[in-house]
Amino acid sequence: MTRRTALAAAELLAWWAALVVLWLVLISTVYTLELVVGVSAALVGALAACAARRAVTGW
């Protein structure tokens, strides 16, 4: 794994974790299905955030 790949993976993980925490703060009760959907939606959001940053910075 190159340094660039490691940084990209760390960025994706950071975005995902931040979005999951935000989602958990905004809901009251967590059911299994909601947890799966929330984690999946956070992953999609993290991928979009990484792609948007790369589009802006050209990295």
The first five atom37 places (N, CA, C, CB, O) and aatype in JSON, in Angstrom:
{
  "aatype": [12, 16, 1, 1, 16, 0, 10, 0, 0, 0, 6, 10, 10, 0, 17, 17, 0, 0, 10, 19, 19, 10, 17, 10, 19, 10, 9, 15, 16, 19, 18, 16, 10, 6, 10, 19, 19, 7, 19, 15, 0, 0, 10, 19, 7, 0, 10, 0, 0, 4, 0, 0, 1, 1, 0, 19, 16, 7, 17],
  "atom_mask": [
    [1, 1, 1, 1, 1],
    [1, 1, 1, 1, 1],
    [1, 1, 1, 1, 1],
    [1, 1, 1, 1, 1],
    [1, 1, 1, 1, 1],
    [1, 1, 1, 1, 1],
    [1, 1, 1, 1, 1],
    [1, 1, 1, 1, 1],
    [1, 1, 1, 1, 1],
    [1, 1, 1, 1, 1],
    [1, 1, 1, 1, 1],
    [1, 1, 1, 1, 1],
    [1, 1, 1, 1, 1],
    [1, 1, 1, 1, 1],
    [1, 1, 1, 1, 1],
    [1, 1, 1, 1, 1],
    [1, 1, 1, 1, 1],
    [1, 1, 1, 1, 1],
    [1, 1, 1, 1, 1],
    [1, 1, 1, 1, 1],
    [1, 1, 1, 1, 1],
    [1, 1, 1, 1, 1],
    [1, 1, 1, 1, 1],
    [1, 1, 1, 1, 1],
    [1, 1, 1, 1, 1],
    [1, 1, 1, 1, 1],
    [1, 1, 1, 1, 1],
    [1, 1, 1, 1, 1],
    [1, 1, 1, 1, 1],
    [1, 1, 1, 1, 1],
    [1, 1, 1, 1, 1],
    [1, 1, 1, 1, 1],
    [1, 1, 1, 1, 1],
    [1, 1, 1, 1, 1],
    [1, 1, 1, 1, 1],
    [1, 1, 1, 1, 1],
    [1, 1, 1, 1, 1],
    [1, 1, 1, 0, 1],
    [1, 1, 1, 1, 1],
    [1, 1, 1, 1, 1],
    [1, 1, 1, 1, 1],
    [1, 1, 1, 1, 1],
    [1, 1, 1, 1, 1],
    [1, 1, 1, 1, 1],
    [1, 1, 1, 0, 1],
    [1, 1, 1, 1, 1],
    [1, 1, 1, 1, 1],
    [1, 1, 1, 1, 1],
    [1, 1, 1, 1, 1],
    [1, 1, 1, 1, 1],
    [1, 1, 1, 1, 1],
    [1, 1, 1, 1, 1],
    [1, 1, 1, 1, 1],
    [1, 1, 1, 1, 1],
    [1, 1, 1, 1, 1],
    [1, 1, 1, 1, 1],
    [1, 1, 1, 1, 1],
    [1, 1, 1, 0, 1],
    [1, 1, 1, 1, 1]
  ],
  "atom_positions": [
    [[0.85, -1.17, 0.0], [0.0, 0.0, 0.0], [0.89, 1.24, 0.0], [-0.97, 0.0, 1.22], [1.78, 1.38, 0.85]],
    [[0.67, 2.11, -0.93], [1.47, 3.32, -1.01], [0.95, 4.34, -0.01], [1.44, 3.9, -2.44], [-0.13, 4.2, 0.55]],
    [[1.75, 5.36, 0.19], [1.38, 6.43, 1.12], [0.1, 7.13, 0.66], [2.53, 7.46, 1.26], [-0.76, 7.47, 1.47]],
    [[0.0, 7.34, -0.63], [-1.18, 8.02, -1.18], [-2.45, 7.21, -0.95], [-0.99, 8.29, -2.68], [-3.5, 7.76, -0.61]],
    [[-2.36, 5.9, -1.13], [-3.5, 5.02, -0.9], [-3.88, 5.0, 0.58], [-3.2, 3.6, -1.39], [-5.06, 5.0, 0.93]],
    [[-2.88, 4.99, 1.44], [-3.13, 5.0, 2.88], [-3.81, 6.3, 3.31], [-1.82, 4.81, 3.65], [-4.72, 6.27, 4.13]],
    [[-3.37, 7.41, 2.75], [-4.0, 8.7, 3.07], [-5.44, 8.75, 2.58], [-3.19, 9.85, 2.47], [-6.32, 9.28, 3.26]],
    [[-5.68, 8.22, 1.4], [-7.04, 8.2, 0.87], [-7.95, 7.32, 1.72], [-7.03, 7.69, -0.58], [-9.1, 7.68, 1.98]],
    [[-7.44, 6.19, 2.16], [-8.22, 5.3, 3.03], [-8.49, 5.96, 4.38], [-7.5, 3.95, 3.23], [-9.59, 5.83, 4.92]],
    [[-7.5, 6.65, 4.92], [-7.69, 7.35, 6.2], [-8.71, 8.47, 6.06], [-6.35, 7.91, 6.7], [-9.52, 8.7, 6.96]],
    [[-8.67, 9.18, 4.94], [-9.64, 10.25, 4.71], [-11.06, 9.69, 4.62], [-9.29, 11.03, 3.43], [-11.99, 10.23, 5.2]],
    [[-11.21, 8.6, 3.88], [-12.52, 7.97, 3.74], [-13.02, 7.5, 5.1], [-12.45, 6.78, 2.76], [-14.2, 7.69, 5.42]],
    [[-12.16, 6.89, 5.89], [-12.55, 6.41, 7.21], [-12.94, 7.56, 8.13], [-11.42, 5.6, 7.83], [-13.89, 7.45, 8.9]],
    [[-12.21, 8.66, 8.05], [-12.52, 9.82, 8.88], [-13.88, 10.41, 8.51], [-11.43, 10.89, 8.74], [-14.69, 10.72, 9.4]],
    [[-14.14, 10.57, 7.22], [-15.44, 11.08, 6.78], [-16.57, 10.15, 7.22], [-15.46, 11.25, 5.25], [-17.6, 10.6, 7.71]],
    [[-16.35, 8.84, 7.03], [-17.36, 7.86, 7.4], [-17.67, 7.93, 8.89], [-16.91, 6.45, 7.01], [-18.83, 7.95, 9.29]],
    [[-16.63, 7.97, 9.71], [-16.82, 8.02, 11.16], [-17.54, 9.29, 11.57], [-15.47, 7.92, 11.88], [-18.44, 9.25, 12.42]],
    [[-17.17, 10.41, 10.99], [-17.83, 11.67, 11.33], [-19.3, 11.64, 10.95], [-17.13, 12.85, 10.63], [-20.15, 12.1, 11.71]],
    [[-19.61, 11.11, 9.78], [-21.0, 11.06, 9.35], [-21.83, 10.07, 10.18], [-21.07, 10.67, 7.88], [-23.0, 10.34, 10.45]],
    [[-21.24, 8.96, 10.58], [-21.96, 8.0, 11.43], [-22.24, 8.62, 12.8], [-21.13, 6.69, 11.59], [-23.35, 8.49, 13.33]],
    [[-21.25, 9.29, 13.36], [-21.45, 9.94, 14.67], [-22.53, 11.01, 14.57], [-20.13, 10.55, 15.18], [-23.39, 11.11, 15.45]],
    [[-22.49, 11.81, 13.53], [-23.53, 12.83, 13.33], [-24.9, 12.2, 13.23], [-23.24, 13.66, 12.08], [-25.86, 12.69, 13.83]],
    [[-25.02, 11.13, 12.48], [-26.29, 10.45, 12.31], [-26.78, 9.89, 13.65], [-26.17, 9.32, 11.27], [-27.96, 10.01, 13.97]],
    [[-25.88, 9.29, 14.42], [-26.26, 8.73, 15.71], [-26.71, 9.8, 16.69], [-25.1, 7.95, 16.3], [-27.59, 9.55, 17.52]],
    [[-26.13, 10.98, 16.61], [-26.53, 12.09, 17.47], [-27.93, 12.57, 17.12], [-25.52, 13.25, 17.36], [-28.69, 12.99, 17.99]],
    [[-28.28, 12.51, 15.85], [-29.56, 13.07, 15.4], [-30.74, 12.12, 15.51], [-29.42, 13.51, 13.99], [-31.88, 12.55, 15.33]],
    [[-30.51, 10.85, 15.81], [-31.64, 9.93, 15.96], [-31.8, 9.58, 17.43], [-31.45, 8.65, 15.09], [-30.86, 9.73, 18.22]],
    [[-32.98, 9.1, 17.8], [-33.22, 8.8, 19.2], [-33.04, 7.31, 19.52], [-34.63, 9.23, 19.59], [-32.37, 6.97, 20.49]],
    [[-33.61, 6.44, 18.7], [-33.54, 5.01, 18.95], [-32.89, 4.33, 17.76], [-34.94, 4.43, 19.22], [-33.2, 4.64, 16.61]],
    [[-31.98, 3.4, 18.04], [-31.27, 2.72, 16.96], [-31.76, 1.28, 16.87], [-29.73, 2.76, 17.2], [-31.59, 0.48, 17.8]],
    [[-32.37, 0.95, 15.75], [-32.75, -0.42, 15.44], [-31.75, -0.98, 14.44], [-34.2, -0.5, 14.89], [-31.03, -0.22, 13.79]],
    [[-31.69, -2.29, 14.33], [-30.69, -2.94, 13.48], [-30.79, -2.48, 12.03], [-30.84, -4.45, 13.56], [-29.78, -2.15, 11.41]],
    [[-32.0, -2.46, 11.48], [-32.16, -2.04, 10.09], [-31.74, -0.59, 9.9], [-33.62, -2.23, 9.65], [-31.09, -0.25, 8.92]],
    [[-32.11, 0.27, 10.85], [-31.71, 1.68, 10.75], [-30.19, 1.82, 10.85], [-32.39, 2.51, 11.86], [-29.6, 2.68, 10.19]],
    [[-29.57, 0.98, 11.66], [-28.12, 1.03, 11.78], [-27.45, 0.66, 10.46], [-27.65, 0.11, 12.9], [-26.49, 1.31, 10.04]],
    [[-27.94, -0.39, 9.82], [-27.39, -0.81, 8.53], [-27.58, 0.28, 7.48], [-28.06, -2.13, 8.05], [-26.65, 0.59, 6.73]],
    [[-28.76, 0.86, 7.42], [-29.03, 1.92, 6.45], [-28.19, 3.15, 6.75], [-30.53, 2.28, 6.46], [-27.64, 3.77, 5.84]],
    [[-28.08, 3.52, 8.01], [-27.29, 4.7, 8.38], [-25.81, 4.54, 8.08], [0.0, 0.0, 0.0], [-25.17, 5.47, 7.58]],
    [[-25.27, 3.38, 8.37], [-23.86, 3.12, 8.09], [-23.61, 3.11, 6.58], [-23.42, 1.77, 8.72], [-22.59, 3.62, 6.11]],
    [[-24.54, 2.53, 5.84], [-24.4, 2.51, 4.37], [-24.51, 3.91, 3.79], [-25.48, 1.6, 3.75], [-23.73, 4.27, 2.9]],
    [[-25.45, 4.69, 4.27], [-25.61, 6.06, 3.78], [-24.38, 6.9, 4.13], [-26.88, 6.7, 4.37], [-23.97, 7.75, 3.34]],
    [[-23.8, 6.67, 5.31], [-22.6, 7.39, 5.69], [-21.43, 7.03, 4.77], [-22.23, 7.08, 7.15], [-20.61, 7.88, 4.45]],
    [[-21.36, 5.78, 4.35], [-20.31, 5.37, 3.41], [-20.48, 6.07, 2.06], [-20.33, 3.85, 3.22], [-19.5, 6.53, 1.47]],
    [[-21.7, 6.15, 1.59], [-21.96, 6.86, 0.33], [-21.6, 8.34, 0.47], [-23.46, 6.71, -0.1], [-20.98, 8.92, -0.42]],
    [[-21.97, 8.94, 1.59], [-21.62, 10.33, 1.84], [-20.12, 10.55, 1.93], [0.0, 0.0, 0.0], [-19.6, 11.56, 1.44]],
    [[-19.42, 9.61, 2.56], [-17.97, 9.71, 2.67], [-17.3, 9.6, 1.3], [-17.42, 8.63, 3.6], [-16.35, 10.33, 1.01]],
    [[-17.79, 8.69, 0.47], [-17.25, 8.57, -0.89], [-17.49, 9.85, -1.68], [-17.88, 7.37, -1.62], [-16.61, 10.31, -2.41]],
    [[-18.67, 10.44, -1.53], [-18.98, 11.69, -2.23], [-18.09, 12.83, -1.73], [-20.46, 12.06, -2.04], [-17.63, 13.65, -2.53]],
    [[-17.85, 12.89, -0.43], [-17.0, 13.95, 0.13], [-15.57, 13.81, -0.36], [-17.04, 13.91, 1.66], [-14.93, 14.81, -0.7]],
    [[-15.06, 12.59, -0.41], [-13.7, 12.37, -0.92], [-13.6, 12.73, -2.4], [-13.26, 10.91, -0.7], [-12.63, 13.35, -2.83]],
    [[-14.6, 12.33, -3.16], [-14.6, 12.65, -4.59], [-14.69, 14.14, -4.82], [-15.76, 11.94, -5.28], [-14.03, 14.67, -5.72]],
    [[-15.51, 14.83, -4.04], [-15.65, 16.28, -4.19], [-14.34, 17.0, -3.85], [-16.78, 16.81, -3.3], [-13.94, 17.93, -4.55]],
    [[-13.67, 16.56, -2.79], [-12.4, 17.19, -2.44], [-11.35, 16.95, -3.51], [-11.91, 16.66, -1.09], [-10.57, 17.85, -3.82]],
    [[-11.33, 15.75, -4.06], [-10.37, 15.47, -5.13], [-10.67, 16.29, -6.38], [-10.37, 13.99, -5.47], [-9.75, 16.72, -7.07]],
    [[-11.96, 16.5, -6.67], [-12.34, 17.28, -7.83], [-11.91, 18.74, -7.67], [-13.85, 17.2, -8.07], [-11.51, 19.39, -8.64]],
    [[-11.99, 19.24, -6.46], [-11.63, 20.64, -6.21], [-10.11, 20.83, -6.18], [-12.25, 21.13, -4.89], [-9.59, 21.79, -6.75]],
    [[-9.4, 19.91, -5.51], [-7.96, 20.08, -5.36], [-7.15, 19.48, -6.5], [-7.52, 19.46, -4.07], [-5.99, 19.84, -6.69]],
    [[-7.75, 18.58, -7.27], [-7.04, 17.95, -8.37], [-6.08, 16.87, -7.94], [0.0, 0.0, 0.0], [-5.17, 16.52, -8.69]],
    [[-6.27, 16.33, -6.73], [-5.39, 15.3, -6.21], [-5.76, 13.96, -6.68], [-5.37, 15.3, -4.75], [-5.11, 12.98, -6.32]]
  ]
}
